[in-house]
Amino acid sequence: MWVKGMSVSPYFYGSYNNHEQKRDRKLLLTRREINRLESATKQSGYTIVPTLIFIDQNGRAKMDIALCKGKKAFDKRQTLKEKEDRREMDRAIKHY
């Protein structure tokens, strides 16, 4: 998916007709893709996450997005346990 420039500097010699510096930008997707993403995000546990963002030579921001599903409760407990174990090992090494 492509996103055209996010923030465009206002024209220095412009008048009151100058464009807005920051405004909502369109995702260049087909109606079918937009509908699929919208229906998926209405379900609980799904969200849209940017996976890659960069700016090309022309100053346009380009972004890849992905539809992701959140963790279950048991996955969260396992992650917290691993995190706590790593902290304990770091503390043991630090005091050793």
All heavy atoms as an XYZ file, in Angstrom:
802
protein
N       0.842     -1.161      0.000
C       0.000      0.000      0.000
C       0.898      1.237      0.000
O       1.940      1.230      0.621
C      -0.874      0.062      1.243
C      -1.621     -1.192      1.671
S      -2.221     -2.180      0.351
C      -2.241     -3.744      1.138
N       0.464      2.294     -0.626
C       1.271      3.497     -0.750
C       0.553      4.664     -0.111
O      -0.656      4.796     -0.213
C       1.516      3.827     -2.216
C       2.179      2.720     -2.935
C       1.575      1.696     -3.593
C       3.576      2.478     -3.037
N       2.502      0.845     -4.107
C       3.742      1.302     -3.786
C       4.704      3.140     -2.583
C       4.983      0.792     -4.082
C       5.936      2.624     -2.887
C       6.069      1.465     -3.631
N       1.308      5.514      0.536
C       0.775      6.740      1.114
C       1.594      7.887      0.566
O       2.817      7.861      0.647
C       0.889      6.743      2.660
C       0.372      8.033      3.227
C       0.143      5.568      3.228
N       0.948      8.874     -0.016
C       1.686     10.005     -0.550
C       2.088     10.906      0.600
O       1.489     10.859      1.663
C       0.824     10.773     -1.547
C       1.651     11.460     -2.601
C       0.812     11.850     -3.766
C       1.736     12.488     -4.781
N       1.065     12.901     -5.964
N       3.058     11.791      0.430
C       3.664     12.643      1.461
C       2.782     12.979      2.646
O       1.619     13.299      2.497
N       3.313     12.917      3.852
C       2.528     13.136      5.060
C       2.461     14.601      5.449
O       1.457     15.066      5.918
C       3.123     12.319      6.191
C       2.998     10.855      5.984
S       3.046     10.077      7.535
C       4.232      8.841      7.339
N       3.540     15.327      5.299
C       3.560     16.734      5.662
C       4.264     17.498      4.553
O       5.420     17.260      4.264
C       4.301     16.932      6.978
O       4.365     18.300      7.287
N       3.531     18.403      3.929
C       4.072     19.165      2.805
C       4.228     20.606      3.253
O       3.291     21.222      3.760
C       3.131     19.084      1.587
C       3.702     19.856      0.428
C       2.877     17.642      1.209
N       5.426     21.166      3.074
C       5.673     22.547      3.496
C       4.805     23.502      2.692
O       4.616     23.321      1.492
C       7.132     22.920      3.288
O       7.958     22.076      4.018
N       4.287     24.540      3.359
C       3.484     25.517      2.615
C       4.374     26.347      1.693
O       5.547     26.570      1.974
C       2.866     26.381      3.705
C       3.719     26.180      4.895
C       4.328     24.826      4.775
N       3.808     26.791      0.591
C       4.529     27.610     -0.366
C       4.781     28.974      0.259
O       3.860     29.638      0.732
C       3.715     27.729     -1.650
C       4.387     28.521     -2.740
C       5.632     28.148     -3.213
C       3.773     29.625     -3.301
C       6.246     28.866     -4.215
C       4.379     30.348     -4.299
C       5.624     29.961     -4.760
O       6.237     30.678     -5.739
N       6.054     29.403      0.288
C       6.450     30.636      0.981
C       5.737     31.862      0.410
O       5.294     32.733      1.138
C       7.973     30.828      0.899
C       8.453     32.061      1.593
C       8.498     32.116      2.984
C       8.853     33.165      0.869
C       8.947     33.253      3.639
C       9.303     34.308      1.509
C       9.349     34.349      2.891
N       5.606     31.914     -0.917
C       4.991     33.082     -1.556
C       3.488     32.905     -1.761
O       2.866     33.675     -2.472
C       5.661     33.359     -2.908
C       7.128     33.690     -2.760
C       8.100     32.760     -3.086
C       7.523     34.927     -2.262
C       9.446     33.052     -2.938
C       8.869     35.221     -2.107
C       9.826     34.292     -2.444
O      11.149     34.585     -2.287
N       2.918     31.903     -1.126
C       1.499     31.628     -1.300
C       0.624     32.649     -0.599
O       1.048     33.419      0.254
N      -0.652     32.671     -0.957
C      -1.611     33.597     -0.350
C      -2.557     32.802      0.544
O      -2.235     31.708      0.991
C      -2.381     34.318     -1.453
O      -3.131     33.371     -2.195
N      -3.735     33.332      0.755
C      -4.717     32.634      1.581
C      -5.169     31.335      0.934
O      -5.747     30.470      1.587
C      -5.924     33.537      1.870
C      -6.729     33.875      0.638
C      -7.807     33.085      0.265
C      -6.418     34.973     -0.161
C      -8.555     33.369     -0.860
C      -7.151     35.272     -1.279
C      -8.221     34.477     -1.632
O      -8.953     34.764     -2.743
N      -4.887     31.138     -0.340
C      -5.245     29.904     -1.048
C      -4.215     28.799     -0.851
O      -4.321     27.745     -1.463
C      -5.389     30.168     -2.551
C      -6.638     30.951     -2.860
O      -7.613     30.877     -2.136
N      -6.595     31.722     -3.935
N      -3.206     29.028     -0.025
C      -2.156     28.045      0.205
C      -2.745     26.747      0.760
O      -3.752     26.763      1.477
C      -1.125     28.607      1.178
C       0.278     28.208      0.830
O       0.495     27.471     -0.119
N       1.225     28.702      1.584
N      -2.117     25.631      0.452
C      -2.627     24.340      0.924
C      -2.328     24.152      2.415
O      -1.449     24.799      2.972
C      -1.997     23.199      0.116
C      -0.535     23.048      0.334
N       0.395     23.778     -0.367
C       0.171     22.272      1.184
C       1.599     23.457      0.036
N       1.496     22.538      0.977
N      -3.064     23.239      3.042
C      -2.848     22.922      4.454
C      -1.565     22.103      4.587
O      -1.310     21.204      3.790
C      -4.003     22.097      4.997
C      -5.332     22.816      4.961
C      -6.456     21.901      5.394
O      -6.214     21.029      6.247
O      -7.556     22.058      4.870
N      -0.781     22.416      5.614
C       0.485     21.704      5.791
C       0.235     20.261      6.205
O       0.841     19.345      5.679
C       1.340     22.403      6.839
C       2.691     21.759      6.997
C       3.591     22.556      7.906
O       3.189     23.578      8.437
N       4.801     22.098      8.094
N      -0.628     20.054      7.159
C      -0.937     18.687      7.607
C      -2.419     18.441      7.383
O      -3.264     19.209      7.822
C      -0.606     18.508      9.088
C       0.867     18.589      9.371
C       1.163     18.295     10.814
C       2.654     18.382     11.059
N       3.000     18.075     12.420
N      -2.719     17.370      6.708
C      -4.116     16.996      6.472
C      -4.190     15.485      6.330
O      -3.168     14.820      6.173
C      -4.662     17.701      5.249
C      -4.024     17.282      3.937
C      -4.720     17.975      2.765
N      -4.289     17.419      1.522
C      -3.338     17.921      0.758
N      -2.705     19.012      1.136
N      -3.020     17.351     -0.372
N      -5.390     14.941      6.398
C      -5.571     13.503      6.235
C      -5.135     13.094      4.837
O      -5.388     13.798      3.862
C      -7.029     13.116      6.446
C      -7.462     13.297      7.880
O      -6.583     13.352      8.761
O      -8.669     13.396      8.124
N      -4.477     11.962      4.751
C      -4.017     11.443      3.470
C      -4.760     10.161      3.148
O      -5.183      9.425      4.036
C      -2.510     11.157      3.503
C      -1.674     12.335      3.905
C      -1.741     13.416      2.874
N      -0.950     14.558      3.314
C      -0.719     15.608      2.590
N      -1.219     15.701      1.387
N       0.005     16.592      3.046
N      -4.905      9.898      1.876
C      -5.619      8.706      1.442
C      -4.668      7.519      1.323
O      -3.531      7.661      0.910
C      -6.240      8.932      0.068
C      -7.413      9.846      0.059
C      -7.992      9.899     -1.328
C      -9.198     10.801     -1.367
N      -9.784     10.837     -2.716
N      -5.167      6.358      1.695
C      -4.471      5.117      1.388
C      -4.909      4.718     -0.008
O      -6.094      4.729     -0.320
C      -4.868      4.006      2.369
C      -4.218      4.026      3.729
C      -4.800      2.911      4.582
C      -2.728      3.852      3.624
N      -3.964      4.414     -0.845
C      -4.305      4.041     -2.208
C      -4.643      2.551     -2.246
O      -3.813      1.702     -2.540
C      -3.144      4.376     -3.151
C      -2.767      5.851     -3.177
C      -1.586      6.066     -4.119
C      -3.933      6.705     -3.596
N      -5.876      2.259     -1.898
C      -6.384      0.891     -1.878
C      -7.639      0.811     -2.720
O      -8.321      1.818     -2.932
C      -6.743      0.473     -0.449
C      -5.638      0.490      0.594
C      -6.236      0.267      1.970
C      -4.619     -0.573      0.297
N      -7.966     -0.385     -3.166
C      -9.232     -0.567     -3.862
C     -10.359     -0.605     -2.830
O     -10.124     -0.857     -1.642
C      -9.239     -1.875     -4.674
O      -9.105     -2.968     -3.777
C      -8.112     -1.889     -5.697
N     -11.573     -0.358     -3.259
C     -12.731     -0.377     -2.360
C     -12.849     -1.732     -1.684
O     -13.173     -1.833     -0.507
C     -13.995     -0.036     -3.160
C     -15.300     -0.152     -2.409
C     -15.387      0.625     -1.138
N     -15.054      2.017     -1.241
C     -14.862      2.810     -0.191
N     -14.962      2.333      1.030
N     -14.551      4.058     -0.341
N     -12.546     -2.797     -2.414
C     -12.641     -4.153     -1.860
C     -11.640     -4.348     -0.719
O     -11.965     -4.935      0.319
C     -12.382     -5.144     -2.989
C     -12.578     -6.575     -2.616
C     -12.489     -7.416     -3.860
N     -12.072     -8.758     -3.503
C     -11.629     -9.640     -4.356
N     -11.539     -9.343     -5.618
N     -11.267    -10.824     -3.956
N     -10.404     -3.849     -0.898
C      -9.387     -3.963      0.149
C      -9.772     -3.158      1.380
O      -9.617     -3.612      2.515
C      -8.029     -3.484     -0.370
C      -7.404     -4.392     -1.408
C      -6.163     -3.789     -2.028
O      -6.132     -2.571     -2.277
O      -5.212     -4.562     -2.263
N     -10.291     -1.960      1.159
C     -10.718     -1.113      2.278
C     -11.843     -1.781      3.051
O     -11.833     -1.820      4.284
C     -11.142      0.281      1.775
C      -9.925      1.036      1.237
C     -11.811      1.079      2.889
C     -10.253      2.334      0.528
N     -12.822     -2.332      2.345
C     -13.939     -3.011      3.006
C     -13.470     -4.218      3.804
O     -13.936     -4.470      4.910
C     -14.991     -3.439      1.989
C     -15.742     -2.264      1.409
O     -15.765     -1.177      1.990
N     -16.344     -2.465      0.252
N     -12.518     -4.970      3.249
C     -11.992     -6.152      3.943
C     -11.280     -5.749      5.231
O     -11.491     -6.341      6.294
C     -11.042     -6.917      3.029
C     -10.529     -8.216      3.619
C      -9.598     -8.945      2.672
N      -8.396     -8.199      2.376
C      -7.307     -8.188      3.145
N      -7.274     -8.897      4.248
N      -6.253     -7.482      2.801
N     -10.443     -4.710      5.158
C      -9.730     -4.245      6.346
C     -10.695     -3.673      7.381
O     -10.543     -3.903      8.580
C      -8.689     -3.186      5.961
C      -7.474     -3.691      5.186
C      -6.631     -2.525      4.715
C      -6.653     -4.639      6.024
N     -11.689     -2.931      6.914
C     -12.657     -2.329      7.835
C     -13.464     -3.397      8.565
O     -13.650     -3.319      9.777
C     -13.592     -1.400      7.061
C     -14.563     -0.639      7.929
C     -15.442      0.285      7.125
O     -15.473      0.194      5.883
O     -16.133      1.104      7.759
N     -13.920     -4.419      7.847
C     -14.707     -5.471      8.500
C     -13.841     -6.284      9.461
O     -14.302     -6.712     10.518
C     -15.358     -6.381      7.463
O     -14.376     -7.068      6.730
N     -12.580     -6.479      9.114
C     -11.682     -7.250      9.984
C     -11.376     -6.491     11.271
O     -11.293     -7.094     12.343
C     -10.391     -7.575      9.252
N     -11.204     -5.180     11.186
C     -10.877     -4.415     12.393
C     -12.077     -4.247     13.308
O     -11.910     -3.945     14.491
C     -10.310     -3.024     12.047
O     -11.222     -2.341     11.205
C      -8.965     -3.136     11.397
N     -13.277     -4.450     12.787
C     -14.467     -4.391     13.653
C     -14.574     -5.626     14.539
O     -15.197     -5.598     15.584
C     -15.732     -4.231     12.806
C     -15.870     -2.834     12.245
C     -17.140     -2.661     11.460
C     -17.235     -1.255     10.910
N     -18.414     -1.059     10.087
N     -13.948     -6.733     14.125
C     -13.902     -7.928     14.956
C     -12.931     -7.674     16.098
O     -11.939     -6.965     15.934
C     -13.421     -9.132     14.154
C     -14.328     -9.545     13.038
C     -13.729    -10.690     12.244
O     -12.718    -11.264     12.615
N     -14.371    -11.016     11.138
N     -13.217     -8.240     17.247
C     -12.323     -8.005     18.381
C     -11.001     -8.726     18.185
O     -10.947     -9.836     17.663
C     -12.983     -8.477     19.676
O     -13.156     -9.871     19.638
N      -9.916     -8.065     18.575
C      -8.599     -8.677     18.519
C      -7.804     -8.373     17.272
O      -6.633     -8.708     17.196
N      -8.395     -7.741     16.261
C      -7.684     -7.427     15.033
C      -7.363     -5.938     14.968
O      -8.151     -5.105     15.392
C      -8.515     -7.794     13.800
C      -8.581     -9.272     13.547
C      -9.630    -10.042     14.041
C      -7.598     -9.912     12.811
C      -9.692    -11.399     13.814
C      -7.652    -11.272     12.575
C      -8.702    -12.008     13.075
O      -8.752    -13.351     12.840
N      -6.197     -5.616     14.420
C      -5.801     -4.228     14.249
C      -4.904     -4.097     13.027
O      -4.317     -5.070     12.574
C      -5.082     -3.698     15.506
O      -4.871     -2.304     15.375
C      -3.763     -4.389     15.731
N      -4.792     -2.875     12.498
C      -3.923     -2.616     11.357
C      -2.634     -2.013     11.892
O      -2.652     -1.060     12.664
C      -4.595     -1.644     10.367
C      -5.859     -2.283      9.801
C      -3.627     -1.279      9.253
C      -6.677     -1.355      8.946
N      -1.498     -2.581     11.473
C      -0.193     -2.163     11.981
C       0.717     -1.820     10.804
O       0.790     -2.590      9.845
C       0.451     -3.313     12.798
C       1.818     -2.934     13.297
C      -0.447     -3.701     13.944
N       1.412     -0.663     10.854
C       2.392     -0.384      9.790
C       3.628     -1.259      9.992
O       4.178     -1.336     11.081
C       2.724      1.093      9.988
C       2.393      1.378     11.403
C       1.286      0.439     11.787
N       4.045     -1.947      8.932
C       5.206     -2.824      9.049
C       6.468     -2.199      8.476
O       7.570     -2.561      8.863
C       4.952     -4.159      8.325
O       4.616     -3.884      6.966
C       3.825     -4.919      8.991
N       6.313     -1.255      7.545
C       7.465     -0.620      6.924
C       7.078      0.788      6.505
O       6.057      0.979      5.847
C       7.910     -1.425      5.696
C       9.048     -0.868      4.862
C      10.351     -0.932      5.666
C       9.189     -1.622      3.572
N       7.858      1.776      6.913
C       7.614      3.162      6.515
C       8.940      3.749      6.054
O       9.943      3.634      6.752
C       7.066      3.993      7.685
C       5.741      3.431      8.170
C       6.883      5.451      7.279
C       5.203      4.103      9.407
N       8.957      4.350      4.881
C      10.156      5.042      4.415
C       9.768      6.156      3.460
O       8.653      6.210      2.967
C      11.153      4.084      3.766
C      10.667      3.451      2.496
C      10.988      3.997      1.268
C       9.900      2.299      2.524
C      10.548      3.413      0.098
C       9.459      1.708      1.359
C       9.788      2.268      0.140
N      10.689      7.063      3.217
C      10.454      8.190      2.322
C      11.359      8.026      1.113
O      12.565      7.835      1.254
C      10.717      9.522      3.042
C       9.756      9.655      4.221
C      10.565     10.691      2.086
C       9.964     10.859      5.070
N      10.785      8.113     -0.090
C      11.576      7.930     -1.307
C      12.259      9.230     -1.725
O      12.158     10.246     -1.043
C      10.713      7.355     -2.430
C       9.669      8.330     -2.939
O       9.599      9.464     -2.439
O       8.923      7.942     -3.861
N      12.950      9.218     -2.888
C      13.696     10.384     -3.340
C      12.785     11.555     -3.681
O      13.210     12.712     -3.654
C      14.525     10.054     -4.598
C      15.494      8.938     -4.412
C      15.166      7.770     -5.319
O      14.061      7.613     -5.805
N      16.147      6.905     -5.509
N      11.535     11.294     -4.029
C      10.601     12.354     -4.397
C       9.913     12.970     -3.185
O       9.071     13.843     -3.326
C       9.538     11.818     -5.356
C      10.151     11.312     -6.641
O      11.143     11.863     -7.116
N       9.596     10.248     -7.188
N      10.238     12.488     -1.977
C       9.645     13.036     -0.763
C       8.312     12.421     -0.399
O       7.607     12.935      0.467
N       7.952     11.332     -1.041
C       6.687     10.668     -0.711
C       6.935      9.602      0.342
O       7.907      8.857      0.257
C       6.087     10.016     -1.959
C       5.600     11.017     -2.973
C       5.030     10.312     -4.157
N       6.102      9.534     -4.799
C       6.272      9.422     -6.094
N       5.460     10.022     -6.911
N       7.259      8.697     -6.589
N       6.058      9.564      1.324
C       6.155      8.526      2.351
C       5.444      7.287      1.837
O       4.341      7.371      1.313
C       5.528      9.001      3.639
N       6.098      6.150      1.977
C       5.507      4.883      1.545
C       5.417      3.969      2.751
O       6.311      3.946      3.586
C       6.351      4.258      0.448
C       6.407      5.139     -0.782
C       7.170      4.507     -1.891
C       7.164      5.433     -3.098
N       7.728      4.796     -4.276
N       4.303      3.232      2.844
C       4.061      2.426      4.024
C       3.427      1.103      3.631
O       2.509      1.071      2.817
C       3.129      3.195      4.963
C       2.708      2.429      6.161
S       1.737      3.327      7.402
C       0.786      4.488      6.507
N       3.932      0.026      4.201
C       3.297     -1.284      4.105
C       2.506     -1.480      5.385
O       2.992     -1.164      6.475
C       4.327     -2.405      3.985
C       4.957     -2.471      2.612
O       4.336     -1.986      1.653
O       6.061     -3.034      2.499
N       1.290     -1.992      5.260
C       0.474     -2.250      6.445
C       0.115     -3.726      6.496
O       0.123     -4.419      5.480
C      -0.804     -1.381      6.467
C      -1.675     -1.640      5.237
C      -0.449      0.084      6.579
C      -3.000     -0.932      5.270
N      -0.198     -4.191      7.703
C      -0.578     -5.589      7.881
C      -1.749     -5.666      8.847
O      -1.896     -4.821      9.725
C       0.590     -6.391      8.430
N      -2.569     -6.664      8.679
C      -3.681     -6.929      9.587
C      -3.188     -7.958     10.595
O      -2.741     -9.042     10.228
C      -4.874     -7.474      8.804
C      -6.148     -7.711      9.583
C      -6.692     -6.386     10.108
C      -7.180     -8.386      8.711
N      -3.222     -7.611     11.882
C      -2.661     -8.471     12.921
C      -3.715     -8.847     13.950
O      -4.633     -8.088     14.216
C      -1.510     -7.762     13.627
S      -0.182     -7.327     12.530
N      -3.529    -10.005     14.536
C      -4.413    -10.471     15.584
C      -3.678    -10.403     16.912
O      -2.507    -10.772     16.994
C      -4.848    -11.906     15.302
C      -5.925    -12.412     16.222
C      -6.457    -13.746     15.757
C      -7.614    -14.136     16.654
N      -8.273    -15.335     16.164
N      -4.343     -9.930     17.949
C      -3.718     -9.770     19.261
C      -3.452    -11.096     19.947
O      -3.917    -12.158     19.524
N      -2.693    -11.023     21.028
C      -2.350    -12.227     21.784
C      -3.522    -12.701     22.639
O      -4.355    -11.912     23.065
C      -1.180    -11.942     22.727
C       0.139    -11.770     22.054
C       1.217    -11.611     23.099
C       2.572    -11.555     22.472
N       3.626    -11.518     23.477
N      -3.526    -13.977     22.919
C      -4.481    -14.559     23.864
C      -3.919    -14.400     25.267
O      -2.741    -14.092     25.454
C      -4.691    -16.052     23.563
C      -5.233    -16.329     22.200
C      -6.699    -16.025     22.145
C      -7.255    -16.436     20.785
N      -8.632    -16.082     20.632
N      -4.751    -14.629     26.273
C      -4.331    -14.441     27.669
C      -3.148    -15.336     28.024
O      -2.205    -14.903     28.686
C      -5.488    -14.703     28.613
N      -3.161    -16.604     27.585
C      -2.060    -17.504     27.937
C      -0.763    -17.088     27.257
O       0.313    -17.285     27.806
C      -2.398    -18.961     27.628
C      -2.676    -19.251     26.175
C      -1.652    -19.552     25.304
C      -3.973    -19.232     25.690
C      -1.906    -19.826     23.976
C      -4.241    -19.503     24.363
C      -3.207    -19.798     23.505
N      -0.836    -16.492     26.070
C       0.364    -15.999     25.408
C       0.973    -14.837     26.189
O       2.188    -14.722     26.308
C       0.054    -15.520     23.989
C      -0.277    -16.662     23.043
O       0.198    -17.783     23.294
O      -0.995    -16.423     22.058
N       0.119    -13.970     26.716
C       0.600    -12.824     27.490
C       1.299    -13.285     28.761
O       2.348    -12.752     29.127
C      -0.562    -11.901     27.849
C      -1.137    -11.172     26.657
C      -2.285    -10.292     27.066
C      -2.944     -9.666     25.861
N      -4.098     -8.856     26.215
N       0.720    -14.289     29.425
C       1.348    -14.804     30.650
C       2.711    -15.399     30.349
O       3.666    -15.195     31.096
C       0.435    -15.847     31.305
C      -0.798    -15.262     31.953
C      -1.471    -16.281     32.850
N      -1.946    -17.440     32.127
C      -3.182    -17.590     31.658
N      -4.077    -16.646     31.847
N      -3.529    -18.686     31.017
N       2.815    -16.126     29.239
C       4.089    -16.739     28.855
C       5.129    -15.654     28.563
O       6.276    -15.761     28.989
C       3.896    -17.637     27.628
C       5.158    -18.323     27.157
C       5.682    -19.328     28.164
O       4.945    -19.884     28.963
N       6.975    -19.553     28.121
N       4.736    -14.608     27.869
C       5.659    -13.513     27.548
C       6.128    -12.811     28.813
O       7.315    -12.500     28.957
C       4.980    -12.504     26.603
O       4.535    -13.189     25.441
C       5.934    -11.405     26.197
N       5.210    -12.568     29.729
C       5.581    -11.915     30.993
C       6.541    -12.790     31.792
O       7.488    -12.291     32.410
C       4.340    -11.601     31.828
C       3.465    -10.466     31.312
C       2.183    -10.367     32.136
C       4.219     -9.152     31.337
N       6.310    -14.109     31.787
C       7.187    -15.024     32.506
C       8.596    -15.003     31.908
O       9.586    -14.943     32.632
C       6.620    -16.448     32.453
C       7.436    -17.442     33.222
C       6.842    -18.829     33.148
C       7.739    -19.799     33.880
N       7.353    -21.175     33.659
N       8.701    -15.026     30.575
C      10.001    -14.977     29.912
C      10.719    -13.665     30.208
O      11.920    -13.643     30.444
C       9.830    -15.151     28.407
C       9.421    -16.541     27.998
C       9.045    -16.632     26.531
O       9.131    -15.600     25.817
O       8.677    -17.727     26.090
N       9.977    -12.583     30.230
C      10.546    -11.265     30.522
C      11.098    -11.218     31.948
O      12.196    -10.723     32.195
C       9.460    -10.208     30.340
C       9.924     -8.797     30.260
C       8.726     -7.910     29.964
C       9.096     -6.494     29.683
N       7.930     -5.658     29.407
N      10.331    -11.757     32.882
C      10.762    -11.784     34.283
C      12.001    -12.676     34.449
O      12.929    -12.319     35.177
C       9.622    -12.307     35.163
C       9.902    -12.197     36.638
C       8.703    -12.639     37.463
O       7.559    -12.342     37.062
O       8.937    -13.286     38.492
N      12.030    -13.825     33.757
C      13.192    -14.721     33.819
C      14.452    -14.031     33.287
O      15.525    -14.156     33.870
C      12.926    -16.002     33.028
C      11.886    -16.888     33.697
O      11.607    -16.674     34.896
O      11.343    -17.781     33.004
N      14.306    -13.289     32.184
C      15.450    -12.556     31.626
C      15.975    -11.517     32.610
O      17.179    -11.353     32.776
C      15.052    -11.864     30.321
C      15.536    -12.615     29.108
C      15.300    -11.844     27.828
N      14.086    -12.360     27.214
C      12.973    -11.667     26.957
N      12.911    -10.390     27.217
N      11.939    -12.234     26.410
N      15.071    -10.815     33.275
C      15.475     -9.825     34.278
C      16.242    -10.469     35.423
O      17.255     -9.939     35.883
C      14.254     -9.090     34.834
C      13.698     -8.053     33.916
C      12.588     -7.309     34.588
N      11.937     -6.413     33.663
C      10.730     -5.919     33.817
N      10.016     -6.251     34.887
N      10.214     -5.099     32.936
N      15.747    -11.609     35.895
C      16.420    -12.316     36.986
C      17.818    -12.766     36.570
O      18.764    -12.653     37.346
C      15.588    -13.519     37.436
C      14.360    -13.137     38.230
C      13.560    -14.344     38.668
O      14.100    -15.477     38.650
O      12.389    -14.158     39.030
N      17.955    -13.263     35.344
C      19.275    -13.676     34.860
C      20.220    -12.478     34.754
O      21.387    -12.567     35.136
C      19.154    -14.373     33.502
C      18.563    -15.765     33.590
S      18.665    -16.709     32.049
C      17.705    -15.729     30.927
N      19.705    -11.355     34.269
C      20.535    -10.149     34.177
C      20.978     -9.673     35.550
O      22.125     -9.264     35.729
C      19.771     -9.030     33.452
C      19.605     -9.308     31.966
O      20.355    -10.158     31.434
O      18.717     -8.678     31.346
N      20.074     -9.732     36.508
C      20.420     -9.333     37.883
C      21.486    -10.261     38.459
O      22.417     -9.828     39.122
C      19.177     -9.360     38.784
C      18.293     -8.175     38.618
C      17.227     -8.143     39.705
N      16.052     -7.470     39.163
C      14.827     -7.965     39.109
N      14.569     -9.140     39.618
N      13.841     -7.271     38.589
N      21.327    -11.574     38.223
C      22.286    -12.552     38.752
C      23.671    -12.324     38.128
O      24.686    -12.382     38.825
C      21.807    -13.968     38.465
N      23.720    -12.052     36.848
C      24.995    -11.805     36.176
C      25.605    -10.495     36.692
O      26.806    -10.404     36.910
C      24.808    -11.771     34.654
C      24.449    -13.167     34.141
C      26.052    -11.252     33.950
C      24.030    -13.217     32.701
N      24.780     -9.490     36.900
C      25.256     -8.183     37.352
C      25.862     -8.265     38.747
O      26.886     -7.668     39.028
C      24.094     -7.184     37.342
C      24.497     -5.778     37.642
C      23.308     -4.852     37.547
C      23.690     -3.426     37.848
N      22.550     -2.525     37.773
N      25.249     -9.044     39.638
C      25.731     -9.170     41.012
C      26.860    -10.182     41.131
O      27.517    -10.274     42.158
C      24.590     -9.559     41.954
C      23.566     -8.486     42.099
N      23.886     -7.211     42.490
C      22.235     -8.495     41.913
C      22.788     -6.490     42.535
N      21.768     -7.240     42.189
N      27.110    -10.958     40.133
C      28.131    -11.995     40.183
C      29.456    -11.407     40.032
O      30.321    -10.925     40.073
C      27.905    -13.027     39.083
C      28.894    -14.135     39.105
C      28.946    -15.008     40.180
C      29.772    -14.338     38.058
C      29.850    -16.042     40.197
C      30.669    -15.368     38.065
C      30.706    -16.212     39.145
O      31.591    -17.241     39.155
